[in-house]
Amino acid sequence: MKMIPVTTDEQVRQVADLAAEIWTQHFTPIIGTAQVKYMLETVQSAETIGRTIREEGYHYRLMEVEGEWVGYFAYALQDGRVFLSKIYLKETCRGKGYARQAMEYIEQIARTHEAADIWLTVNKYNTDVIAIYEKMGFAIEGPIVQDIGNGFIMDDYKMVKPMTP
């Protein structure tokens, strides 16, 4: 699997296109059509993705296998920690070890920057994904409920994986 840095407008649009496909399929049963649409327009839009790369220090990677985009992930270095902002795979590409490869990449970033840990947020009702993160060494630290506007909230768990030297 190739993990390609997202640096061009075309790549940013590709991430947004993948987000639309993945979010619609995966999150509609969890948070509903209206919230998925809202989040695609705000958090997962090409404009927002480009801004977070340019202005907020986020690093996006497109995941490619045999010429096919299989997913994407994003992370940021924050106060001696790595924030795994997102990691999403197309439905047909799950269960093939791609998330594990992406996590190994992120762990290497954490080691390179001598980060204390890697942390992320995950929807409380995304139980299959929570189980995967737990298998990768993450533990639930506690709930995080955030008002994201337009009457929607993100009802998540914060999960943390300590980095040992």
Buried (B, 14 or more C-beta within 10 A) or exposed (E): BEBBEBEEEEBBBBBBEBBBBBBEEBBBEBBEEEBBBBBBEBBBBBEBBBEBBEEEEBBBBBBBBEEEBBBBBBBBBEEEBBBBBBBBBBEEBBEEEBBEBBBEBBBEBBEEEEBBBBBBBBBBEBEEBBEBBEEBBBEBEEEEEEEEEEEBEBBBBBBBBEBEE
